[in-house]
Amino acid sequence: MIRKSISELIGTFALVFCGTGAIIIDKQTGGGVSHVGIAITFGLIVMSMIYTLGEISGAHLNPAVSIAFTLAGRLPVKALGYYVASQIAGAFLASIILKLLFPSNELLGTTLPAGTALQSFALEFLLTYFLMLVIINVATGPKEQGLFAGIAIGSVVLLEAMFAGPISGASMNPARSLAPAIVSGHIEALWVYLIAPVTGAAMAIPTWKYLHAKN
């Protein structure tokens, strides 16, 4: 469990450091990374960490994913606390380092709704629902299918960040949103990014069970 916890900490650190780091550097350079570049960064770091750490901990990198795996019976309840604590610790460590590197940046990649909170809640719910549906299918299928898990999951993250990022931030991850919000002090819409991804991921599990149920 120690190795799995360290794996989740490292993976979530990399996700938040590279992903929100791309947002920060884009702001610092006046658009040097671009929205497309930010989406690609998130997709690539997720894919890379799955292939790097997947065999150790499953590379959840996301409390909503870990909770959903527990609901699906794929992660023991006693392991859930270790996973979530490690993911949050990795995210905070990344945000603190980014704050030290870019002290003038106000938001540090914090996810904030561009429209209404309800609009972003609906988006985050649906984005995480579809992300989890992909994850639970490619992560628990045949070995050949599992070989493409990193590509499939990273591609969904990239796709969803590409089209929904300008409106909701396309977080899909409570740890990714929690750390920048707390470190930067912008917690006004944090509830959206804590509740919507967890409920969206959780709702994907009954769908997965129904679709794979044997008559």
ChimeraX commands (.cxc) that place a marker at each C-alpha (Angstrom):
marker #1 position 0.00,0.00,0.00 radius 0.5
marker #1 position 2.94,2.33,0.63 radius 0.5
marker #1 position 4.18,1.81,-2.92 radius 0.5
marker #1 position 0.68,2.37,-4.30 radius 0.5
marker #1 position 0.28,5.54,-2.24 radius 0.5
marker #1 position 3.63,6.90,-3.44 radius 0.5
marker #1 position 2.64,6.01,-7.01 radius 0.5
marker #1 position -0.61,7.97,-6.71 radius 0.5
marker #1 position 1.18,10.91,-5.11 radius 0.5
marker #1 position 3.79,11.07,-7.88 radius 0.5
marker #1 position 1.23,10.63,-10.64 radius 0.5
marker #1 position -1.15,13.28,-9.33 radius 0.5
marker #1 position 1.78,15.62,-8.70 radius 0.5
marker #1 position 2.82,15.23,-12.34 radius 0.5
marker #1 position -0.74,15.77,-13.56 radius 0.5
marker #1 position -1.26,18.99,-11.59 radius 0.5
marker #1 position 2.28,20.29,-12.09 radius 0.5
marker #1 position 2.22,19.84,-15.87 radius 0.5
marker #1 position -1.47,20.56,-16.46 radius 0.5
marker #1 position -1.96,23.63,-14.30 radius 0.5
marker #1 position 1.64,24.58,-15.04 radius 0.5
marker #1 position 0.69,24.82,-18.72 radius 0.5
marker #1 position -2.20,27.12,-17.78 radius 0.5
marker #1 position 0.08,29.31,-15.67 radius 0.5
marker #1 position 2.81,29.52,-18.32 radius 0.5
marker #1 position 0.20,30.30,-20.98 radius 0.5
marker #1 position -0.92,33.24,-18.84 radius 0.5
marker #1 position 2.64,34.34,-18.08 radius 0.5
marker #1 position 3.62,34.31,-21.76 radius 0.5
marker #1 position 0.45,35.89,-23.14 radius 0.5
marker #1 position -0.84,32.76,-24.85 radius 0.5
marker #1 position 2.45,31.00,-25.58 radius 0.5
marker #1 position 0.98,27.59,-24.83 radius 0.5
marker #1 position -2.56,28.20,-26.14 radius 0.5
marker #1 position -5.81,26.49,-25.22 radius 0.5
marker #1 position -5.05,23.62,-27.58 radius 0.5
marker #1 position -1.61,23.22,-26.02 radius 0.5
marker #1 position -3.11,23.08,-22.53 radius 0.5
marker #1 position -5.57,20.37,-23.57 radius 0.5
marker #1 position -2.79,18.35,-25.20 radius 0.5
marker #1 position -0.62,18.74,-22.08 radius 0.5
marker #1 position -3.35,17.31,-19.84 radius 0.5
marker #1 position -3.99,14.43,-22.23 radius 0.5
marker #1 position -0.32,13.55,-22.63 radius 0.5
marker #1 position 0.56,13.66,-18.93 radius 0.5
marker #1 position -2.41,11.43,-18.07 radius 0.5
marker #1 position -1.41,8.97,-20.78 radius 0.5
marker #1 position 2.24,9.02,-19.69 radius 0.5
marker #1 position 1.45,8.43,-16.02 radius 0.5
marker #1 position -0.89,5.53,-16.84 radius 0.5
marker #1 position 1.89,3.76,-18.72 radius 0.5
marker #1 position 4.44,4.68,-16.05 radius 0.5
marker #1 position 2.49,3.89,-12.88 radius 0.5
marker #1 position -0.50,1.85,-14.02 radius 0.5
marker #1 position 0.94,-1.50,-13.01 radius 0.5
marker #1 position 1.71,-0.23,-9.51 radius 0.5
marker #1 position -1.45,1.53,-8.39 radius 0.5
marker #1 position -3.68,1.65,-11.47 radius 0.5
marker #1 position -2.75,5.32,-11.91 radius 0.5
marker #1 position -6.11,6.71,-10.82 radius 0.5
marker #1 position -4.66,10.21,-10.17 radius 0.5
marker #1 position -8.18,11.31,-9.29 radius 0.5
marker #1 position -10.31,10.86,-6.12 radius 0.5
marker #1 position -13.48,10.62,-8.22 radius 0.5
marker #1 position -11.99,7.70,-10.16 radius 0.5
marker #1 position -10.86,5.94,-6.97 radius 0.5
marker #1 position -14.32,6.35,-5.40 radius 0.5
marker #1 position -15.94,4.97,-8.55 radius 0.5
marker #1 position -13.56,1.98,-8.60 radius 0.5
marker #1 position -14.51,1.29,-4.99 radius 0.5
marker #1 position -18.20,1.38,-5.91 radius 0.5
marker #1 position -17.44,-1.03,-8.74 radius 0.5
marker #1 position -15.68,-3.41,-6.37 radius 0.5
marker #1 position -12.35,-2.88,-8.12 radius 0.5
marker #1 position -10.67,-1.06,-5.22 radius 0.5
marker #1 position -10.98,-2.24,-1.60 radius 0.5
marker #1 position -12.71,0.20,0.73 radius 0.5
marker #1 position -9.75,0.07,3.10 radius 0.5
marker #1 position -7.46,1.29,0.29 radius 0.5
marker #1 position -9.66,4.24,-0.74 radius 0.5
marker #1 position -8.46,6.56,2.03 radius 0.5
marker #1 position -4.82,5.95,1.13 radius 0.5
marker #1 position -5.47,6.66,-2.54 radius 0.5
marker #1 position -7.44,9.87,-1.97 radius 0.5
marker #1 position -5.00,11.21,0.63 radius 0.5
marker #1 position -2.04,10.52,-1.66 radius 0.5
marker #1 position -3.74,12.16,-4.64 radius 0.5
marker #1 position -4.59,15.29,-2.65 radius 0.5
marker #1 position -1.07,15.46,-1.19 radius 0.5
marker #1 position 0.47,15.20,-4.67 radius 0.5
marker #1 position -1.83,17.92,-6.00 radius 0.5
marker #1 position -1.03,20.29,-3.12 radius 0.5
marker #1 position 2.69,19.69,-3.47 radius 0.5
marker #1 position 2.50,20.60,-7.16 radius 0.5
marker #1 position 0.45,23.76,-6.52 radius 0.5
marker #1 position 2.78,24.91,-3.76 radius 0.5
marker #1 position 5.82,24.49,-5.99 radius 0.5
marker #1 position 4.07,26.33,-8.83 radius 0.5
marker #1 position 3.23,29.14,-6.40 radius 0.5
marker #1 position 6.92,29.42,-5.50 radius 0.5
marker #1 position 7.93,29.38,-9.17 radius 0.5
marker #1 position 5.26,31.85,-10.32 radius 0.5
marker #1 position 4.39,34.02,-7.27 radius 0.5
marker #1 position 2.75,36.72,-9.41 radius 0.5
marker #1 position 0.19,34.34,-10.91 radius 0.5
marker #1 position -3.13,34.91,-9.20 radius 0.5
marker #1 position -5.12,31.79,-10.05 radius 0.5
marker #1 position -2.46,29.05,-10.37 radius 0.5
marker #1 position -4.68,27.17,-12.80 radius 0.5
marker #1 position -7.77,27.25,-10.58 radius 0.5
marker #1 position -10.90,26.01,-12.33 radius 0.5
marker #1 position -13.60,28.69,-12.36 radius 0.5
marker #1 position -16.89,28.73,-14.30 radius 0.5
marker #1 position -16.90,31.05,-17.31 radius 0.5
marker #1 position -20.71,31.04,-17.19 radius 0.5
marker #1 position -23.03,30.02,-14.37 radius 0.5
marker #1 position -22.06,27.56,-11.66 radius 0.5
marker #1 position -24.95,25.31,-12.69 radius 0.5
marker #1 position -23.72,25.22,-16.28 radius 0.5
marker #1 position -20.23,24.19,-15.19 radius 0.5
marker #1 position -21.69,21.66,-12.72 radius 0.5
marker #1 position -23.62,19.97,-15.54 radius 0.5
marker #1 position -20.55,19.97,-17.78 radius 0.5
marker #1 position -18.26,18.55,-15.10 radius 0.5
marker #1 position -20.81,15.87,-14.24 radius 0.5
marker #1 position -21.15,14.74,-17.85 radius 0.5
marker #1 position -17.44,15.01,-18.65 radius 0.5
marker #1 position -16.50,12.86,-15.67 radius 0.5
marker #1 position -19.31,10.41,-16.39 radius 0.5
marker #1 position -17.98,9.71,-19.89 radius 0.5
marker #1 position -14.36,9.72,-18.71 radius 0.5
marker #1 position -15.14,7.12,-16.04 radius 0.5
marker #1 position -17.13,5.04,-18.50 radius 0.5
marker #1 position -14.05,4.84,-20.71 radius 0.5
marker #1 position -11.72,4.16,-17.77 radius 0.5
marker #1 position -13.79,1.35,-16.25 radius 0.5
marker #1 position -14.11,-0.37,-19.63 radius 0.5
marker #1 position -10.50,-0.20,-20.82 radius 0.5
marker #1 position -8.97,-0.75,-17.38 radius 0.5
marker #1 position -10.85,-3.97,-16.62 radius 0.5
marker #1 position -11.07,-5.56,-20.06 radius 0.5
marker #1 position -8.83,-8.08,-21.84 radius 0.5
marker #1 position -5.07,-7.66,-21.71 radius 0.5
marker #1 position -4.97,-6.47,-25.33 radius 0.5
marker #1 position -7.54,-3.83,-24.49 radius 0.5
marker #1 position -5.55,-2.76,-21.45 radius 0.5
marker #1 position -2.53,-2.05,-23.62 radius 0.5
marker #1 position -4.46,0.83,-25.16 radius 0.5
marker #1 position -5.82,2.15,-21.86 radius 0.5
marker #1 position -3.35,5.02,-21.66 radius 0.5
marker #1 position -4.10,6.16,-25.19 radius 0.5
marker #1 position -7.88,5.85,-24.76 radius 0.5
marker #1 position -8.02,7.64,-21.39 radius 0.5
marker #1 position -5.50,10.32,-22.33 radius 0.5
marker #1 position -7.42,10.98,-25.55 radius 0.5
marker #1 position -10.72,11.43,-23.69 radius 0.5
marker #1 position -9.07,13.88,-21.27 radius 0.5
marker #1 position -7.61,15.80,-24.22 radius 0.5
marker #1 position -10.92,15.79,-26.10 radius 0.5
marker #1 position -12.98,16.97,-23.15 radius 0.5
marker #1 position -10.44,19.62,-22.15 radius 0.5
marker #1 position -10.37,20.84,-25.74 radius 0.5
marker #1 position -14.08,21.62,-26.07 radius 0.5
marker #1 position -15.23,22.22,-22.48 radius 0.5
marker #1 position -12.12,23.81,-21.00 radius 0.5
marker #1 position -13.07,27.40,-21.91 radius 0.5
marker #1 position -16.40,27.08,-20.05 radius 0.5
marker #1 position -15.86,24.89,-16.98 radius 0.5
marker #1 position -12.12,24.28,-16.99 radius 0.5
marker #1 position -12.74,20.57,-17.70 radius 0.5
marker #1 position -11.34,19.51,-14.33 radius 0.5
marker #1 position -13.04,16.12,-13.90 radius 0.5
marker #1 position -10.82,15.74,-10.85 radius 0.5
marker #1 position -11.47,17.05,-7.30 radius 0.5
marker #1 position -7.76,16.95,-6.35 radius 0.5
marker #1 position -6.75,18.89,-9.47 radius 0.5
marker #1 position -9.25,21.64,-8.57 radius 0.5
marker #1 position -8.87,21.58,-4.79 radius 0.5
marker #1 position -5.14,22.29,-4.57 radius 0.5
marker #1 position -4.92,25.35,-6.86 radius 0.5
marker #1 position -8.09,26.81,-5.32 radius 0.5
marker #1 position -6.80,26.55,-1.76 radius 0.5
marker #1 position -3.24,27.66,-2.52 radius 0.5
marker #1 position -4.43,30.64,-4.60 radius 0.5
marker #1 position -7.31,31.50,-2.26 radius 0.5
marker #1 position -9.98,31.31,-4.99 radius 0.5
marker #1 position -12.48,28.87,-3.50 radius 0.5
marker #1 position -15.67,30.61,-4.59 radius 0.5
marker #1 position -16.75,27.85,-7.01 radius 0.5
marker #1 position -14.86,24.94,-5.47 radius 0.5
marker #1 position -18.04,23.05,-4.56 radius 0.5
marker #1 position -18.79,22.56,-8.26 radius 0.5
marker #1 position -15.48,20.81,-8.86 radius 0.5
marker #1 position -15.70,18.63,-5.77 radius 0.5
marker #1 position -19.27,17.38,-6.11 radius 0.5
marker #1 position -19.85,17.16,-9.88 radius 0.5
marker #1 position -16.87,14.91,-10.75 radius 0.5
marker #1 position -17.54,12.52,-7.86 radius 0.5
marker #1 position -21.23,12.14,-8.72 radius 0.5
marker #1 position -20.50,11.90,-12.44 radius 0.5
marker #1 position -17.91,9.16,-11.97 radius 0.5
marker #1 position -20.16,7.30,-9.51 radius 0.5
marker #1 position -23.07,7.33,-11.95 radius 0.5
marker #1 position -20.92,5.72,-14.63 radius 0.5
marker #1 position -20.64,2.54,-12.56 radius 0.5
marker #1 position -24.34,1.49,-12.70 radius 0.5
marker #1 position -24.26,2.12,-16.44 radius 0.5
marker #1 position -21.17,-0.05,-16.82 radius 0.5
marker #1 position -22.71,-2.82,-14.71 radius 0.5
marker #1 position -25.94,-2.75,-16.70 radius 0.5
marker #1 position -24.19,-2.82,-20.08 radius 0.5
marker #1 position -22.02,-5.76,-19.02 radius 0.5
marker #1 position -24.66,-7.71,-17.12 radius 0.5
marker #1 position -25.17,-11.29,-18.23 radius 0.5
marker #1 position -28.74,-12.36,-18.90 radius 0.5
marker link #1:1,2 radius 0.2
marker link #1:2,3 radius 0.2
marker link #1:3,4 radius 0.2
marker link #1:4,5 radius 0.2
marker link #1:5,6 radius 0.2
marker link #1:6,7 radius 0.2
marker link #1:7,8 radius 0.2
marker link #1:8,9 radius 0.2
marker link #1:9,10 radius 0.2
marker link #1:10,11 radius 0.2
marker link #1:11,12 radius 0.2
marker link #1:12,13 radius 0.2
marker link #1:13,14 radius 0.2
marker link #1:14,15 radius 0.2
marker link #1:15,16 radius 0.2
marker link #1:16,17 radius 0.2
marker link #1:17,18 radius 0.2
marker link #1:18,19 radius 0.2
marker link #1:19,20 radius 0.2
marker link #1:20,21 radius 0.2
marker link #1:21,22 radius 0.2
marker link #1:22,23 radius 0.2
marker link #1:23,24 radius 0.2
marker link #1:24,25 radius 0.2
marker link #1:25,26 radius 0.2
marker link #1:26,27 radius 0.2
marker link #1:27,28 radius 0.2
marker link #1:28,29 radius 0.2
marker link #1:29,30 radius 0.2
marker link #1:30,31 radius 0.2
marker link #1:31,32 radius 0.2
marker link #1:32,33 radius 0.2
marker link #1:33,34 radius 0.2
marker link #1:34,35 radius 0.2
marker link #1:35,36 radius 0.2
marker link #1:36,37 radius 0.2
marker link #1:37,38 radius 0.2
marker link #1:38,39 radius 0.2
marker link #1:39,40 radius 0.2
marker link #1:40,41 radius 0.2
marker link #1:41,42 radius 0.2
marker link #1:42,43 radius 0.2
marker link #1:43,44 radius 0.2
marker link #1:44,45 radius 0.2
marker link #1:45,46 radius 0.2
marker link #1:46,47 radius 0.2
marker link #1:47,48 radius 0.2
marker link #1:48,49 radius 0.2
marker link #1:49,50 radius 0.2
marker link #1:50,51 radius 0.2
marker link #1:51,52 radius 0.2
marker link #1:52,53 radius 0.2
marker link #1:53,54 radius 0.2
marker link #1:54,55 radius 0.2
marker link #1:55,56 radius 0.2
marker link #1:56,57 radius 0.2
marker link #1:57,58 radius 0.2
marker link #1:58,59 radius 0.2
marker link #1:59,60 radius 0.2
marker link #1:60,61 radius 0.2
marker link #1:61,62 radius 0.2
marker link #1:62,63 radius 0.2
marker link #1:63,64 radius 0.2
marker link #1:64,65 radius 0.2
marker link #1:65,66 radius 0.2
marker link #1:66,67 radius 0.2
marker link #1:67,68 radius 0.2
marker link #1:68,69 radius 0.2
marker link #1:69,70 radius 0.2
marker link #1:70,71 radius 0.2
marker link #1:71,72 radius 0.2
marker link #1:72,73 radius 0.2
marker link #1:73,74 radius 0.2
marker link #1:74,75 radius 0.2
marker link #1:75,76 radius 0.2
marker link #1:76,77 radius 0.2
marker link #1:77,78 radius 0.2
marker link #1:78,79 radius 0.2
marker link #1:79,80 radius 0.2
marker link #1:80,81 radius 0.2
marker link #1:81,82 radius 0.2
marker link #1:82,83 radius 0.2
marker link #1:83,84 radius 0.2
marker link #1:84,85 radius 0.2
marker link #1:85,86 radius 0.2
marker link #1:86,87 radius 0.2
marker link #1:87,88 radius 0.2
marker link #1:88,89 radius 0.2
marker link #1:89,90 radius 0.2
marker link #1:90,91 radius 0.2
marker link #1:91,92 radius 0.2
marker link #1:92,93 radius 0.2
marker link #1:93,94 radius 0.2
marker link #1:94,95 radius 0.2
marker link #1:95,96 radius 0.2
marker link #1:96,97 radius 0.2
marker link #1:97,98 radius 0.2
marker link #1:98,99 radius 0.2
marker link #1:99,100 radius 0.2
marker link #1:100,101 radius 0.2
marker link #1:101,102 radius 0.2
marker link #1:102,103 radius 0.2
marker link #1:103,104 radius 0.2
marker link #1:104,105 radius 0.2
marker link #1:105,106 radius 0.2
marker link #1:106,107 radius 0.2
marker link #1:107,108 radius 0.2
marker link #1:108,109 radius 0.2
marker link #1:109,110 radius 0.2
marker link #1:110,111 radius 0.2
marker link #1:111,112 radius 0.2
marker link #1:112,113 radius 0.2
marker link #1:113,114 radius 0.2
marker link #1:114,115 radius 0.2
marker link #1:115,116 radius 0.2
marker link #1:116,117 radius 0.2
marker link #1:117,118 radius 0.2
marker link #1:118,119 radius 0.2
marker link #1:119,120 radius 0.2
marker link #1:120,121 radius 0.2
marker link #1:121,122 radius 0.2
marker link #1:122,123 radius 0.2
marker link #1:123,124 radius 0.2
marker link #1:124,125 radius 0.2
marker link #1:125,126 radius 0.2
marker link #1:126,127 radius 0.2
marker link #1:127,128 radius 0.2
marker link #1:128,129 radius 0.2
marker link #1:129,130 radius 0.2
marker link #1:130,131 radius 0.2
marker link #1:131,132 radius 0.2
marker link #1:132,133 radius 0.2
marker link #1:133,134 radius 0.2
marker link #1:134,135 radius 0.2
marker link #1:135,136 radius 0.2
marker link #1:136,137 radius 0.2
marker link #1:137,138 radius 0.2
marker link #1:138,139 radius 0.2
marker link #1:139,140 radius 0.2
marker link #1:140,141 radius 0.2
marker link #1:141,142 radius 0.2
marker link #1:142,143 radius 0.2
marker link #1:143,144 radius 0.2
marker link #1:144,145 radius 0.2
marker link #1:145,146 radius 0.2
marker link #1:146,147 radius 0.2
marker link #1:147,148 radius 0.2
marker link #1:148,149 radius 0.2
marker link #1:149,150 radius 0.2
marker link #1:150,151 radius 0.2
marker link #1:151,152 radius 0.2
marker link #1:152,153 radius 0.2
marker link #1:153,154 radius 0.2
marker link #1:154,155 radius 0.2
marker link #1:155,156 radius 0.2
marker link #1:156,157 radius 0.2
marker link #1:157,158 radius 0.2
marker link #1:158,159 radius 0.2
marker link #1:159,160 radius 0.2
marker link #1:160,161 radius 0.2
marker link #1:161,162 radius 0.2
marker link #1:162,163 radius 0.2
marker link #1:163,164 radius 0.2
marker link #1:164,165 radius 0.2
marker link #1:165,166 radius 0.2
marker link #1:166,167 radius 0.2
marker link #1:167,168 radius 0.2
marker link #1:168,169 radius 0.2
marker link #1:169,170 radius 0.2
marker link #1:170,171 radius 0.2
marker link #1:171,172 radius 0.2
marker link #1:172,173 radius 0.2
marker link #1:173,174 radius 0.2
marker link #1:174,175 radius 0.2
marker link #1:175,176 radius 0.2
marker link #1:176,177 radius 0.2
marker link #1:177,178 radius 0.2
marker link #1:178,179 radius 0.2
marker link #1:179,180 radius 0.2
marker link #1:180,181 radius 0.2
marker link #1:181,182 radius 0.2
marker link #1:182,183 radius 0.2
marker link #1:183,184 radius 0.2
marker link #1:184,185 radius 0.2
marker link #1:185,186 radius 0.2
marker link #1:186,187 radius 0.2
marker link #1:187,188 radius 0.2
marker link #1:188,189 radius 0.2
marker link #1:189,190 radius 0.2
marker link #1:190,191 radius 0.2
marker link #1:191,192 radius 0.2
marker link #1:192,193 radius 0.2
marker link #1:193,194 radius 0.2
marker link #1:194,195 radius 0.2
marker link #1:195,196 radius 0.2
marker link #1:196,197 radius 0.2
marker link #1:197,198 radius 0.2
marker link #1:198,199 radius 0.2
marker link #1:199,200 radius 0.2
marker link #1:200,201 radius 0.2
marker link #1:201,202 radius 0.2
marker link #1:202,203 radius 0.2
marker link #1:203,204 radius 0.2
marker link #1:204,205 radius 0.2
marker link #1:205,206 radius 0.2
marker link #1:206,207 radius 0.2
marker link #1:207,208 radius 0.2
marker link #1:208,209 radius 0.2
marker link #1:209,210 radius 0.2
marker link #1:210,211 radius 0.2
marker link #1:211,212 radius 0.2
marker link #1:212,213 radius 0.2
marker link #1:213,214 radius 0.2
marker link #1:214,215 radius 0.2
view
